[in-house]
């Protein structure tokens, strides 16, 4: 949303803008596909709410679509696959993945390595695992990005 505001207010061009989204801590699960969400009941486990209705949901909020009447069309661009398709960069925190994998392993009675393997395989196309979320933020800033805390 900010890029359009920047373009309108300051006359910048879309080609001059780039957005990097870093999934850290509890936000890591937004980077997983819906099958993984379903298989592991992530919506219920994390008490996820729909971003508009604020009702409990078992759907990954980062994958909601107006084509399934889940959100108004004006929000389709925020879905991670659309964000990536439009040039957005999505980075995921490996530290968060390790904690997630430990919890998943305990819940499913599998090894942490197997849980990690399943989680990495479930990352959406275009999500890049980084050593940590802090590393990802610092590296993005070194590349010229400006940090905006969105939570």
Chimera marker file (.cmm) of the C-alpha trace (Angstrom):
<marker_set name="trace">
<marker id="1" x="0.000" y="0.000" z="0.000" r="1" g="1" b="0" radius="0.5"/>
<marker id="2" x="2.810" y="2.404" z="0.859" r="1" g="1" b="0" radius="0.5"/>
<marker id="3" x="4.365" y="2.223" z="-2.615" r="1" g="1" b="0" radius="0.5"/>
<marker id="4" x="1.224" y="3.536" z="-4.302" r="1" g="1" b="0" radius="0.5"/>
<marker id="5" x="1.012" y="6.318" z="-1.734" r="1" g="1" b="0" radius="0.5"/>
<marker id="6" x="4.661" y="7.193" z="-2.354" r="1" g="1" b="0" radius="0.5"/>
<marker id="7" x="4.120" y="7.215" z="-6.120" r="1" g="1" b="0" radius="0.5"/>
<marker id="8" x="1.035" y="9.428" z="-5.830" r="1" g="1" b="0" radius="0.5"/>
<marker id="9" x="2.413" y="11.884" z="-3.283" r="1" g="1" b="0" radius="0.5"/>
<marker id="10" x="5.983" y="12.181" z="-4.529" r="1" g="1" b="0" radius="0.5"/>
<marker id="11" x="5.699" y="11.327" z="-8.205" r="1" g="1" b="0" radius="0.5"/>
<marker id="12" x="7.921" y="8.263" z="-8.060" r="1" g="1" b="0" radius="0.5"/>
<marker id="13" x="7.415" y="5.497" z="-10.586" r="1" g="1" b="0" radius="0.5"/>
<marker id="14" x="6.523" y="1.882" z="-9.711" r="1" g="1" b="0" radius="0.5"/>
<marker id="15" x="9.764" y="0.673" z="-11.325" r="1" g="1" b="0" radius="0.5"/>
<marker id="16" x="11.675" y="2.829" z="-8.821" r="1" g="1" b="0" radius="0.5"/>
<marker id="17" x="10.068" y="1.099" z="-5.851" r="1" g="1" b="0" radius="0.5"/>
<marker id="18" x="10.713" y="-2.240" z="-4.237" r="1" g="1" b="0" radius="0.5"/>
<marker id="19" x="9.217" y="-3.869" z="-1.176" r="1" g="1" b="0" radius="0.5"/>
<marker id="20" x="10.846" y="-6.459" z="1.053" r="1" g="1" b="0" radius="0.5"/>
<marker id="21" x="8.659" y="-8.291" z="3.561" r="1" g="1" b="0" radius="0.5"/>
<marker id="22" x="10.377" y="-10.147" z="6.404" r="1" g="1" b="0" radius="0.5"/>
<marker id="23" x="8.380" y="-12.907" z="8.107" r="1" g="1" b="0" radius="0.5"/>
<marker id="24" x="9.636" y="-13.152" z="11.690" r="1" g="1" b="0" radius="0.5"/>
<marker id="25" x="8.394" y="-14.782" z="14.883" r="1" g="1" b="0" radius="0.5"/>
<marker id="26" x="4.714" y="-15.768" z="14.659" r="1" g="1" b="0" radius="0.5"/>
<marker id="27" x="4.426" y="-14.296" z="11.142" r="1" g="1" b="0" radius="0.5"/>
<marker id="28" x="6.530" y="-17.161" z="9.768" r="1" g="1" b="0" radius="0.5"/>
<marker id="29" x="3.407" y="-19.304" z="9.324" r="1" g="1" b="0" radius="0.5"/>
<marker id="30" x="2.107" y="-16.815" z="6.726" r="1" g="1" b="0" radius="0.5"/>
<marker id="31" x="4.814" y="-18.155" z="4.418" r="1" g="1" b="0" radius="0.5"/>
<marker id="32" x="3.419" y="-21.724" z="4.405" r="1" g="1" b="0" radius="0.5"/>
<marker id="33" x="1.028" y="-23.143" z="1.798" r="1" g="1" b="0" radius="0.5"/>
<marker id="34" x="-2.592" y="-23.899" z="2.668" r="1" g="1" b="0" radius="0.5"/>
<marker id="35" x="-2.108" y="-27.678" z="2.551" r="1" g="1" b="0" radius="0.5"/>
<marker id="36" x="0.487" y="-27.391" z="5.321" r="1" g="1" b="0" radius="0.5"/>
<marker id="37" x="-1.889" y="-25.155" z="7.279" r="1" g="1" b="0" radius="0.5"/>
<marker id="38" x="-4.663" y="-27.737" z="6.925" r="1" g="1" b="0" radius="0.5"/>
<marker id="39" x="-2.476" y="-30.745" z="7.713" r="1" g="1" b="0" radius="0.5"/>
<marker id="40" x="-1.137" y="-29.126" z="10.886" r="1" g="1" b="0" radius="0.5"/>
<marker id="41" x="-4.213" y="-27.129" z="11.998" r="1" g="1" b="0" radius="0.5"/>
<marker id="42" x="-2.162" y="-23.931" z="12.080" r="1" g="1" b="0" radius="0.5"/>
<marker id="43" x="-5.208" y="-21.660" z="12.147" r="1" g="1" b="0" radius="0.5"/>
<marker id="44" x="-6.537" y="-23.215" z="15.339" r="1" g="1" b="0" radius="0.5"/>
<marker id="45" x="-3.106" y="-23.695" z="16.908" r="1" g="1" b="0" radius="0.5"/>
<marker id="46" x="-2.191" y="-20.029" z="16.451" r="1" g="1" b="0" radius="0.5"/>
<marker id="47" x="-5.729" y="-18.686" z="17.037" r="1" g="1" b="0" radius="0.5"/>
<marker id="48" x="-5.636" y="-16.977" z="13.647" r="1" g="1" b="0" radius="0.5"/>
<marker id="49" x="-8.353" y="-14.479" z="12.815" r="1" g="1" b="0" radius="0.5"/>
<marker id="50" x="-9.574" y="-13.296" z="9.438" r="1" g="1" b="0" radius="0.5"/>
<marker id="51" x="-8.021" y="-9.854" z="8.780" r="1" g="1" b="0" radius="0.5"/>
<marker id="52" x="-11.374" y="-8.269" z="7.920" r="1" g="1" b="0" radius="0.5"/>
<marker id="53" x="-14.034" y="-10.139" z="9.878" r="1" g="1" b="0" radius="0.5"/>
<marker id="54" x="-11.780" y="-10.795" z="12.908" r="1" g="1" b="0" radius="0.5"/>
<marker id="55" x="-13.450" y="-14.225" z="13.185" r="1" g="1" b="0" radius="0.5"/>
<marker id="56" x="-11.419" y="-17.397" z="13.728" r="1" g="1" b="0" radius="0.5"/>
<marker id="57" x="-10.176" y="-18.916" z="10.497" r="1" g="1" b="0" radius="0.5"/>
<marker id="58" x="-8.304" y="-21.993" z="9.369" r="1" g="1" b="0" radius="0.5"/>
<marker id="59" x="-7.192" y="-20.199" z="6.184" r="1" g="1" b="0" radius="0.5"/>
<marker id="60" x="-3.750" y="-18.658" z="5.809" r="1" g="1" b="0" radius="0.5"/>
<marker id="61" x="-4.591" y="-14.921" z="5.764" r="1" g="1" b="0" radius="0.5"/>
<marker id="62" x="-1.713" y="-14.306" z="3.340" r="1" g="1" b="0" radius="0.5"/>
<marker id="63" x="-3.460" y="-16.504" z="0.756" r="1" g="1" b="0" radius="0.5"/>
<marker id="64" x="-6.989" y="-15.094" z="0.904" r="1" g="1" b="0" radius="0.5"/>
<marker id="65" x="-8.568" y="-14.184" z="-2.420" r="1" g="1" b="0" radius="0.5"/>
<marker id="66" x="-11.593" y="-12.353" z="-3.734" r="1" g="1" b="0" radius="0.5"/>
<marker id="67" x="-12.062" y="-15.155" z="-6.294" r="1" g="1" b="0" radius="0.5"/>
<marker id="68" x="-13.135" y="-17.359" z="-3.367" r="1" g="1" b="0" radius="0.5"/>
<marker id="69" x="-15.148" y="-14.499" z="-1.783" r="1" g="1" b="0" radius="0.5"/>
<marker id="70" x="-12.740" y="-14.409" z="1.173" r="1" g="1" b="0" radius="0.5"/>
<marker id="71" x="-11.796" y="-10.733" z="0.875" r="1" g="1" b="0" radius="0.5"/>
<marker id="72" x="-12.737" y="-7.706" z="-1.253" r="1" g="1" b="0" radius="0.5"/>
<marker id="73" x="-10.823" y="-7.533" z="-4.560" r="1" g="1" b="0" radius="0.5"/>
<marker id="74" x="-8.991" y="-4.393" z="-3.413" r="1" g="1" b="0" radius="0.5"/>
<marker id="75" x="-6.959" y="-6.604" z="-1.030" r="1" g="1" b="0" radius="0.5"/>
<marker id="76" x="-5.924" y="-9.264" z="-3.582" r="1" g="1" b="0" radius="0.5"/>
<marker id="77" x="-2.565" y="-7.584" z="-4.138" r="1" g="1" b="0" radius="0.5"/>
<marker id="78" x="-1.632" y="-8.298" z="-0.519" r="1" g="1" b="0" radius="0.5"/>
<marker id="79" x="-1.775" y="-12.072" z="-0.987" r="1" g="1" b="0" radius="0.5"/>
<marker id="80" x="1.808" y="-13.340" z="-0.886" r="1" g="1" b="0" radius="0.5"/>
<marker id="81" x="1.735" y="-15.001" z="-4.335" r="1" g="1" b="0" radius="0.5"/>
<marker id="82" x="0.461" y="-11.744" z="-5.890" r="1" g="1" b="0" radius="0.5"/>
<marker id="83" x="2.949" y="-9.691" z="-3.883" r="1" g="1" b="0" radius="0.5"/>
<marker id="84" x="5.820" y="-11.853" z="-5.193" r="1" g="1" b="0" radius="0.5"/>
<marker id="85" x="4.442" y="-11.839" z="-8.743" r="1" g="1" b="0" radius="0.5"/>
<marker id="86" x="4.467" y="-8.030" z="-8.633" r="1" g="1" b="0" radius="0.5"/>
<marker id="87" x="8.147" y="-7.898" z="-7.634" r="1" g="1" b="0" radius="0.5"/>
<marker id="88" x="7.884" y="-8.070" z="-3.853" r="1" g="1" b="0" radius="0.5"/>
<marker id="89" x="10.605" y="-9.926" z="-1.969" r="1" g="1" b="0" radius="0.5"/>
<marker id="90" x="9.620" y="-12.209" z="0.917" r="1" g="1" b="0" radius="0.5"/>
<marker id="91" x="12.271" y="-13.295" z="3.405" r="1" g="1" b="0" radius="0.5"/>
<marker id="92" x="11.675" y="-15.747" z="6.259" r="1" g="1" b="0" radius="0.5"/>
<marker id="93" x="13.483" y="-16.029" z="9.579" r="1" g="1" b="0" radius="0.5"/>
<marker id="94" x="15.394" y="-19.286" z="10.070" r="1" g="1" b="0" radius="0.5"/>
<marker id="95" x="15.444" y="-18.781" z="13.853" r="1" g="1" b="0" radius="0.5"/>
<marker id="96" x="11.630" y="-18.667" z="13.846" r="1" g="1" b="0" radius="0.5"/>
<marker id="97" x="11.635" y="-21.753" z="11.624" r="1" g="1" b="0" radius="0.5"/>
<marker id="98" x="13.780" y="-23.622" z="14.162" r="1" g="1" b="0" radius="0.5"/>
<marker id="99" x="11.389" y="-22.782" z="17.017" r="1" g="1" b="0" radius="0.5"/>
<marker id="100" x="8.409" y="-23.678" z="14.836" r="1" g="1" b="0" radius="0.5"/>
<marker id="101" x="10.035" y="-26.977" z="13.857" r="1" g="1" b="0" radius="0.5"/>
<marker id="102" x="10.659" y="-27.877" z="17.478" r="1" g="1" b="0" radius="0.5"/>
<marker id="103" x="7.002" y="-27.287" z="18.339" r="1" g="1" b="0" radius="0.5"/>
<marker id="104" x="5.792" y="-29.180" z="15.282" r="1" g="1" b="0" radius="0.5"/>
<marker id="105" x="8.086" y="-32.113" z="16.068" r="1" g="1" b="0" radius="0.5"/>
<marker id="106" x="6.733" y="-32.344" z="19.595" r="1" g="1" b="0" radius="0.5"/>
<marker id="107" x="3.112" y="-32.050" z="18.406" r="1" g="1" b="0" radius="0.5"/>
<marker id="108" x="3.496" y="-34.719" z="15.704" r="1" g="1" b="0" radius="0.5"/>
<marker id="109" x="5.923" y="-37.046" z="17.489" r="1" g="1" b="0" radius="0.5"/>
<marker id="110" x="8.606" y="-36.703" z="14.808" r="1" g="1" b="0" radius="0.5"/>
<marker id="111" x="12.190" y="-35.507" z="14.830" r="1" g="1" b="0" radius="0.5"/>
<marker id="112" x="12.971" y="-31.812" z="14.642" r="1" g="1" b="0" radius="0.5"/>
<marker id="113" x="14.861" y="-32.500" z="11.391" r="1" g="1" b="0" radius="0.5"/>
<marker id="114" x="11.767" y="-34.120" z="9.838" r="1" g="1" b="0" radius="0.5"/>
<marker id="115" x="9.543" y="-31.279" z="11.047" r="1" g="1" b="0" radius="0.5"/>
<marker id="116" x="11.968" y="-28.751" z="9.569" r="1" g="1" b="0" radius="0.5"/>
<marker id="117" x="12.085" y="-30.649" z="6.279" r="1" g="1" b="0" radius="0.5"/>
<marker id="118" x="8.271" y="-30.607" z="6.074" r="1" g="1" b="0" radius="0.5"/>
<marker id="119" x="8.114" y="-26.899" z="6.941" r="1" g="1" b="0" radius="0.5"/>
<marker id="120" x="10.769" y="-25.892" z="4.401" r="1" g="1" b="0" radius="0.5"/>
<marker id="121" x="8.967" y="-27.919" z="1.705" r="1" g="1" b="0" radius="0.5"/>
<marker id="122" x="5.748" y="-26.045" z="2.559" r="1" g="1" b="0" radius="0.5"/>
<marker id="123" x="7.216" y="-22.562" z="2.082" r="1" g="1" b="0" radius="0.5"/>
<marker id="124" x="5.415" y="-20.717" z="-0.675" r="1" g="1" b="0" radius="0.5"/>
<marker id="125" x="7.283" y="-20.147" z="-3.942" r="1" g="1" b="0" radius="0.5"/>
<marker id="126" x="9.275" y="-16.941" z="-3.668" r="1" g="1" b="0" radius="0.5"/>
<marker id="127" x="9.802" y="-17.119" z="0.109" r="1" g="1" b="0" radius="0.5"/>
<marker id="128" x="13.534" y="-17.104" z="0.810" r="1" g="1" b="0" radius="0.5"/>
<marker id="129" x="14.857" y="-18.444" z="4.098" r="1" g="1" b="0" radius="0.5"/>
<marker id="130" x="17.437" y="-16.162" z="5.742" r="1" g="1" b="0" radius="0.5"/>
<marker id="131" x="19.677" y="-16.860" z="8.765" r="1" g="1" b="0" radius="0.5"/>
<marker id="132" x="17.400" y="-14.694" z="10.927" r="1" g="1" b="0" radius="0.5"/>
<marker id="133" x="14.779" y="-12.014" z="10.571" r="1" g="1" b="0" radius="0.5"/>
<marker id="134" x="17.140" y="-9.434" z="12.002" r="1" g="1" b="0" radius="0.5"/>
<marker id="135" x="19.793" y="-10.458" z="9.464" r="1" g="1" b="0" radius="0.5"/>
<marker id="136" x="17.197" y="-10.098" z="6.684" r="1" g="1" b="0" radius="0.5"/>
<marker id="137" x="16.212" y="-6.610" z="7.870" r="1" g="1" b="0" radius="0.5"/>
<marker id="138" x="19.819" y="-5.461" z="8.182" r="1" g="1" b="0" radius="0.5"/>
<marker id="139" x="20.745" y="-6.870" z="4.761" r="1" g="1" b="0" radius="0.5"/>
<marker id="140" x="17.732" y="-5.200" z="3.149" r="1" g="1" b="0" radius="0.5"/>
<marker id="141" x="18.787" y="-1.894" z="4.707" r="1" g="1" b="0" radius="0.5"/>
<marker id="142" x="22.340" y="-2.376" z="3.453" r="1" g="1" b="0" radius="0.5"/>
<marker id="143" x="20.815" y="-2.748" z="-0.024" r="1" g="1" b="0" radius="0.5"/>
<marker id="144" x="19.062" y="0.618" z="0.332" r="1" g="1" b="0" radius="0.5"/>
<marker id="145" x="15.725" y="-0.298" z="1.914" r="1" g="1" b="0" radius="0.5"/>
<marker id="146" x="14.163" y="1.713" z="4.699" r="1" g="1" b="0" radius="0.5"/>
<marker id="147" x="12.787" y="-0.204" z="7.665" r="1" g="1" b="0" radius="0.5"/>
<marker id="148" x="9.096" y="0.225" z="8.424" r="1" g="1" b="0" radius="0.5"/>
<marker id="149" x="7.739" y="-1.767" z="11.322" r="1" g="1" b="0" radius="0.5"/>
<marker id="150" x="4.289" y="-2.894" z="10.283" r="1" g="1" b="0" radius="0.5"/>
<marker id="151" x="3.185" y="-4.646" z="13.457" r="1" g="1" b="0" radius="0.5"/>
<link id1="1" id2="2" r="1" g="1" b="0" radius="0.2"/>
<link id1="2" id2="3" r="1" g="1" b="0" radius="0.2"/>
<link id1="3" id2="4" r="1" g="1" b="0" radius="0.2"/>
<link id1="4" id2="5" r="1" g="1" b="0" radius="0.2"/>
<link id1="5" id2="6" r="1" g="1" b="0" radius="0.2"/>
<link id1="6" id2="7" r="1" g="1" b="0" radius="0.2"/>
<link id1="7" id2="8" r="1" g="1" b="0" radius="0.2"/>
<link id1="8" id2="9" r="1" g="1" b="0" radius="0.2"/>
<link id1="9" id2="10" r="1" g="1" b="0" radius="0.2"/>
<link id1="10" id2="11" r="1" g="1" b="0" radius="0.2"/>
<link id1="11" id2="12" r="1" g="1" b="0" radius="0.2"/>
<link id1="12" id2="13" r="1" g="1" b="0" radius="0.2"/>
<link id1="13" id2="14" r="1" g="1" b="0" radius="0.2"/>
<link id1="14" id2="15" r="1" g="1" b="0" radius="0.2"/>
<link id1="15" id2="16" r="1" g="1" b="0" radius="0.2"/>
<link id1="16" id2="17" r="1" g="1" b="0" radius="0.2"/>
<link id1="17" id2="18" r="1" g="1" b="0" radius="0.2"/>
<link id1="18" id2="19" r="1" g="1" b="0" radius="0.2"/>
<link id1="19" id2="20" r="1" g="1" b="0" radius="0.2"/>
<link id1="20" id2="21" r="1" g="1" b="0" radius="0.2"/>
<link id1="21" id2="22" r="1" g="1" b="0" radius="0.2"/>
<link id1="22" id2="23" r="1" g="1" b="0" radius="0.2"/>
<link id1="23" id2="24" r="1" g="1" b="0" radius="0.2"/>
<link id1="24" id2="25" r="1" g="1" b="0" radius="0.2"/>
<link id1="25" id2="26" r="1" g="1" b="0" radius="0.2"/>
<link id1="26" id2="27" r="1" g="1" b="0" radius="0.2"/>
<link id1="27" id2="28" r="1" g="1" b="0" radius="0.2"/>
<link id1="28" id2="29" r="1" g="1" b="0" radius="0.2"/>
<link id1="29" id2="30" r="1" g="1" b="0" radius="0.2"/>
<link id1="30" id2="31" r="1" g="1" b="0" radius="0.2"/>
<link id1="31" id2="32" r="1" g="1" b="0" radius="0.2"/>
<link id1="32" id2="33" r="1" g="1" b="0" radius="0.2"/>
<link id1="33" id2="34" r="1" g="1" b="0" radius="0.2"/>
<link id1="34" id2="35" r="1" g="1" b="0" radius="0.2"/>
<link id1="35" id2="36" r="1" g="1" b="0" radius="0.2"/>
<link id1="36" id2="37" r="1" g="1" b="0" radius="0.2"/>
<link id1="37" id2="38" r="1" g="1" b="0" radius="0.2"/>
<link id1="38" id2="39" r="1" g="1" b="0" radius="0.2"/>
<link id1="39" id2="40" r="1" g="1" b="0" radius="0.2"/>
<link id1="40" id2="41" r="1" g="1" b="0" radius="0.2"/>
<link id1="41" id2="42" r="1" g="1" b="0" radius="0.2"/>
<link id1="42" id2="43" r="1" g="1" b="0" radius="0.2"/>
<link id1="43" id2="44" r="1" g="1" b="0" radius="0.2"/>
<link id1="44" id2="45" r="1" g="1" b="0" radius="0.2"/>
<link id1="45" id2="46" r="1" g="1" b="0" radius="0.2"/>
<link id1="46" id2="47" r="1" g="1" b="0" radius="0.2"/>
<link id1="47" id2="48" r="1" g="1" b="0" radius="0.2"/>
<link id1="48" id2="49" r="1" g="1" b="0" radius="0.2"/>
<link id1="49" id2="50" r="1" g="1" b="0" radius="0.2"/>
<link id1="50" id2="51" r="1" g="1" b="0" radius="0.2"/>
<link id1="51" id2="52" r="1" g="1" b="0" radius="0.2"/>
<link id1="52" id2="53" r="1" g="1" b="0" radius="0.2"/>
<link id1="53" id2="54" r="1" g="1" b="0" radius="0.2"/>
<link id1="54" id2="55" r="1" g="1" b="0" radius="0.2"/>
<link id1="55" id2="56" r="1" g="1" b="0" radius="0.2"/>
<link id1="56" id2="57" r="1" g="1" b="0" radius="0.2"/>
<link id1="57" id2="58" r="1" g="1" b="0" radius="0.2"/>
<link id1="58" id2="59" r="1" g="1" b="0" radius="0.2"/>
<link id1="59" id2="60" r="1" g="1" b="0" radius="0.2"/>
<link id1="60" id2="61" r="1" g="1" b="0" radius="0.2"/>
<link id1="61" id2="62" r="1" g="1" b="0" radius="0.2"/>
<link id1="62" id2="63" r="1" g="1" b="0" radius="0.2"/>
<link id1="63" id2="64" r="1" g="1" b="0" radius="0.2"/>
<link id1="64" id2="65" r="1" g="1" b="0" radius="0.2"/>
<link id1="65" id2="66" r="1" g="1" b="0" radius="0.2"/>
<link id1="66" id2="67" r="1" g="1" b="0" radius="0.2"/>
<link id1="67" id2="68" r="1" g="1" b="0" radius="0.2"/>
<link id1="68" id2="69" r="1" g="1" b="0" radius="0.2"/>
<link id1="69" id2="70" r="1" g="1" b="0" radius="0.2"/>
<link id1="70" id2="71" r="1" g="1" b="0" radius="0.2"/>
<link id1="71" id2="72" r="1" g="1" b="0" radius="0.2"/>
<link id1="72" id2="73" r="1" g="1" b="0" radius="0.2"/>
<link id1="73" id2="74" r="1" g="1" b="0" radius="0.2"/>
<link id1="74" id2="75" r="1" g="1" b="0" radius="0.2"/>
<link id1="75" id2="76" r="1" g="1" b="0" radius="0.2"/>
<link id1="76" id2="77" r="1" g="1" b="0" radius="0.2"/>
<link id1="77" id2="78" r="1" g="1" b="0" radius="0.2"/>
<link id1="78" id2="79" r="1" g="1" b="0" radius="0.2"/>
<link id1="79" id2="80" r="1" g="1" b="0" radius="0.2"/>
<link id1="80" id2="81" r="1" g="1" b="0" radius="0.2"/>
<link id1="81" id2="82" r="1" g="1" b="0" radius="0.2"/>
<link id1="82" id2="83" r="1" g="1" b="0" radius="0.2"/>
<link id1="83" id2="84" r="1" g="1" b="0" radius="0.2"/>
<link id1="84" id2="85" r="1" g="1" b="0" radius="0.2"/>
<link id1="85" id2="86" r="1" g="1" b="0" radius="0.2"/>
<link id1="86" id2="87" r="1" g="1" b="0" radius="0.2"/>
<link id1="87" id2="88" r="1" g="1" b="0" radius="0.2"/>
<link id1="88" id2="89" r="1" g="1" b="0" radius="0.2"/>
<link id1="89" id2="90" r="1" g="1" b="0" radius="0.2"/>
<link id1="90" id2="91" r="1" g="1" b="0" radius="0.2"/>
<link id1="91" id2="92" r="1" g="1" b="0" radius="0.2"/>
<link id1="92" id2="93" r="1" g="1" b="0" radius="0.2"/>
<link id1="93" id2="94" r="1" g="1" b="0" radius="0.2"/>
<link id1="94" id2="95" r="1" g="1" b="0" radius="0.2"/>
<link id1="95" id2="96" r="1" g="1" b="0" radius="0.2"/>
<link id1="96" id2="97" r="1" g="1" b="0" radius="0.2"/>
<link id1="97" id2="98" r="1" g="1" b="0" radius="0.2"/>
<link id1="98" id2="99" r="1" g="1" b="0" radius="0.2"/>
<link id1="99" id2="100" r="1" g="1" b="0" radius="0.2"/>
<link id1="100" id2="101" r="1" g="1" b="0" radius="0.2"/>
<link id1="101" id2="102" r="1" g="1" b="0" radius="0.2"/>
<link id1="102" id2="103" r="1" g="1" b="0" radius="0.2"/>
<link id1="103" id2="104" r="1" g="1" b="0" radius="0.2"/>
<link id1="104" id2="105" r="1" g="1" b="0" radius="0.2"/>
<link id1="105" id2="106" r="1" g="1" b="0" radius="0.2"/>
<link id1="106" id2="107" r="1" g="1" b="0" radius="0.2"/>
<link id1="107" id2="108" r="1" g="1" b="0" radius="0.2"/>
<link id1="108" id2="109" r="1" g="1" b="0" radius="0.2"/>
<link id1="109" id2="110" r="1" g="1" b="0" radius="0.2"/>
<link id1="110" id2="111" r="1" g="1" b="0" radius="0.2"/>
<link id1="111" id2="112" r="1" g="1" b="0" radius="0.2"/>
<link id1="112" id2="113" r="1" g="1" b="0" radius="0.2"/>
<link id1="113" id2="114" r="1" g="1" b="0" radius="0.2"/>
<link id1="114" id2="115" r="1" g="1" b="0" radius="0.2"/>
<link id1="115" id2="116" r="1" g="1" b="0" radius="0.2"/>
<link id1="116" id2="117" r="1" g="1" b="0" radius="0.2"/>
<link id1="117" id2="118" r="1" g="1" b="0" radius="0.2"/>
<link id1="118" id2="119" r="1" g="1" b="0" radius="0.2"/>
<link id1="119" id2="120" r="1" g="1" b="0" radius="0.2"/>
<link id1="120" id2="121" r="1" g="1" b="0" radius="0.2"/>
<link id1="121" id2="122" r="1" g="1" b="0" radius="0.2"/>
<link id1="122" id2="123" r="1" g="1" b="0" radius="0.2"/>
<link id1="123" id2="124" r="1" g="1" b="0" radius="0.2"/>
<link id1="124" id2="125" r="1" g="1" b="0" radius="0.2"/>
<link id1="125" id2="126" r="1" g="1" b="0" radius="0.2"/>
<link id1="126" id2="127" r="1" g="1" b="0" radius="0.2"/>
<link id1="127" id2="128" r="1" g="1" b="0" radius="0.2"/>
<link id1="128" id2="129" r="1" g="1" b="0" radius="0.2"/>
<link id1="129" id2="130" r="1" g="1" b="0" radius="0.2"/>
<link id1="130" id2="131" r="1" g="1" b="0" radius="0.2"/>
<link id1="131" id2="132" r="1" g="1" b="0" radius="0.2"/>
<link id1="132" id2="133" r="1" g="1" b="0" radius="0.2"/>
<link id1="133" id2="134" r="1" g="1" b="0" radius="0.2"/>
<link id1="134" id2="135" r="1" g="1" b="0" radius="0.2"/>
<link id1="135" id2="136" r="1" g="1" b="0" radius="0.2"/>
<link id1="136" id2="137" r="1" g="1" b="0" radius="0.2"/>
<link id1="137" id2="138" r="1" g="1" b="0" radius="0.2"/>
<link id1="138" id2="139" r="1" g="1" b="0" radius="0.2"/>
<link id1="139" id2="140" r="1" g="1" b="0" radius="0.2"/>
<link id1="140" id2="141" r="1" g="1" b="0" radius="0.2"/>
<link id1="141" id2="142" r="1" g="1" b="0" radius="0.2"/>
<link id1="142" id2="143" r="1" g="1" b="0" radius="0.2"/>
<link id1="143" id2="144" r="1" g="1" b="0" radius="0.2"/>
<link id1="144" id2="145" r="1" g="1" b="0" radius="0.2"/>
<link id1="145" id2="146" r="1" g="1" b="0" radius="0.2"/>
<link id1="146" id2="147" r="1" g="1" b="0" radius="0.2"/>
<link id1="147" id2="148" r="1" g="1" b="0" radius="0.2"/>
<link id1="148" id2="149" r="1" g="1" b="0" radius="0.2"/>
<link id1="149" id2="150" r="1" g="1" b="0" radius="0.2"/>
<link id1="150" id2="151" r="1" g="1" b="0" radius="0.2"/>
</marker_set>
